Amino acid sequence: MIGSAIGGDGGDGGSGGTTGQGGTGGSGGSAGIGNSATAGSAVGGKGGAGGNGSVGGGGGLGGAASIVIDGSGNAIGGIGGAGGNGPGGGGTGGAGG
């Protein structure tokens, strides 16, 4: 039986409109433990995208993947969210898990 655990994705940051700064994207959820006799995997959630605004918001962090209790299993950190856009500058992308 194949076991897997996948962390939830972070929500996107809200728009800042024409004057406000875009919101920061939410962090991706940490993955739980994949446990299986044959194959297991754990994948961290994706970070949310930064909101757009006068200055773009930063992307959310990718979730960390926890240990897979299986010799052939994989633990994959989530990818960081993209930074938001804005005329005053773009937001920084989130780091991967």
RODO-2510 file (C-alpha; in nm, 4 decimals, decimal comma):
residues 97
     n   res          X          Y          Z
     1     m     0,0000     0,0000     0,0000
     2     i     0,1275     0,3430    -0,0883
     3     g     0,1218     0,6084     0,1797
     4     s     0,1545     0,9778     0,1231
     5     a     0,1118     1,3003     0,3125
     6     i     0,0715     1,6355     0,1443
     7     g     0,0692     1,9704     0,3245
     8     g    -0,1975     2,2229     0,2319
     9     d    -0,1130     2,5196     0,0120
    10     g    -0,0880     2,8674     0,1606
    11     g    -0,3451     3,1268     0,0629
    12     d    -0,2569     3,4132    -0,1689
    13     g    -0,1964     3,7578    -0,0231
    14     g    -0,4680     4,0176    -0,0775
    15     s    -0,4356     4,3037    -0,3223
    16     g    -0,3218     4,6359    -0,1844
    17     g    -0,5158     4,8329    -0,4444
    18     t    -0,3583     5,1378    -0,6043
    19     t    -0,2008     5,2758    -0,2881
    20     g    -0,1546     4,9929    -0,0393
    21     q     0,1100     4,7275    -0,0350
    22     g     0,0106     4,3823    -0,1491
    23     g    -0,0423     4,1269     0,1262
    24     t     0,2083     3,8540     0,1977
    25     g     0,1163     3,5116     0,0689
    26     g     0,0403     3,2462     0,3266
    27     s     0,2939     2,9783     0,4089
    28     g     0,2397     2,6296     0,2756
    29     g     0,1510     2,3657     0,5311
    30     s     0,4076     2,1178     0,6544
    31     a     0,3570     1,7669     0,5248
    32     g     0,2936     1,4874     0,7672
    33     i     0,4729     1,1546     0,7740
    34     g     0,4330     0,9127     0,4871
    35     n     0,4494     0,5554     0,6138
    36     s     0,4149     0,2521     0,3929
    37     a     0,5620    -0,0894     0,3421
    38     t     0,6295    -0,0237    -0,0240
    39     a     0,6447     0,3448    -0,0994
    40     g     0,5803     0,6659     0,0855
    41     s     0,6032     1,0314     0,0086
    42     a     0,5640     1,3582     0,1901
    43     v     0,5242     1,6838     0,0028
    44     g     0,5177     2,0265     0,1636
    45     g     0,2458     2,2684     0,0617
    46     k     0,3094     2,5481    -0,1852
    47     g     0,3442     2,9002    -0,0520
    48     g     0,0796     3,1507    -0,1545
    49     a     0,1488     3,4242    -0,4065
    50     g     0,2075     3,7772    -0,2825
    51     g    -0,0688     4,0280    -0,3492
    52     n    -0,0377     4,3045    -0,6048
    53     g    -0,0372     4,6680    -0,4987
    54     s     0,1653     4,9850    -0,5063
    55     v     0,4392     4,7569    -0,3809
    56     g     0,4025     4,3865    -0,4370
    57     g     0,3693     4,1614    -0,1344
    58     g     0,6153     3,8831    -0,0637
    59     g     0,5383     3,5269    -0,1567
    60     g     0,4623     3,2757     0,1153
    61     l     0,7118     3,0148     0,2290
    62     g     0,6908     2,6629     0,0995
    63     g     0,5993     2,4063     0,3616
    64     a     0,8596     2,1681     0,4982
    65     a     0,8217     1,7995     0,4246
    66     s     0,8727     1,5687     0,7172
    67     i     1,0502     1,2360     0,7246
    68     v     0,9183     0,9466     0,5224
    69     i     0,9446     0,6167     0,7056
    70     d     1,0394     0,4123     0,4042
    71     g     1,3678     0,3409     0,2326
    72     s     1,2269     0,4199    -0,1103
    73     g     1,0163     0,7171    -0,0048
    74     n     1,0758     1,0791    -0,0849
    75     a     1,0390     1,3953     0,1180
    76     i     0,9858     1,7020    -0,0979
    77     g     0,9680     2,0550     0,0381
    78     g     0,6989     2,2829    -0,0988
    79     i     0,7870     2,5560    -0,3450
    80     g     0,7709     2,9194    -0,2381
    81     g     0,5004     3,1492    -0,3666
    82     a     0,5689     3,4145    -0,6276
    83     g     0,6103     3,7751    -0,5184
    84     g     0,3357     4,0213    -0,6059
    85     n     0,3746     4,2989    -0,8609
    86     g     0,3430     4,6736    -0,8264
    87     p     0,4727     4,9971    -0,9754
    88     g     0,6742     5,0608    -0,6592
    89     g     0,8530     4,7305    -0,6822
    90     g     0,7824     4,3601    -0,6944
    91     g     0,7581     4,1392    -0,3879
    92     t     1,0212     3,8808    -0,3044
    93     g     0,9372     3,5207    -0,3803
    94     g     0,8992     3,2858    -0,0852
    95     a     1,1683     3,0359     0,0043
    96     g     1,1158     2,6691    -0,0638
    97     g     1,0499     2,4255     0,2196
***
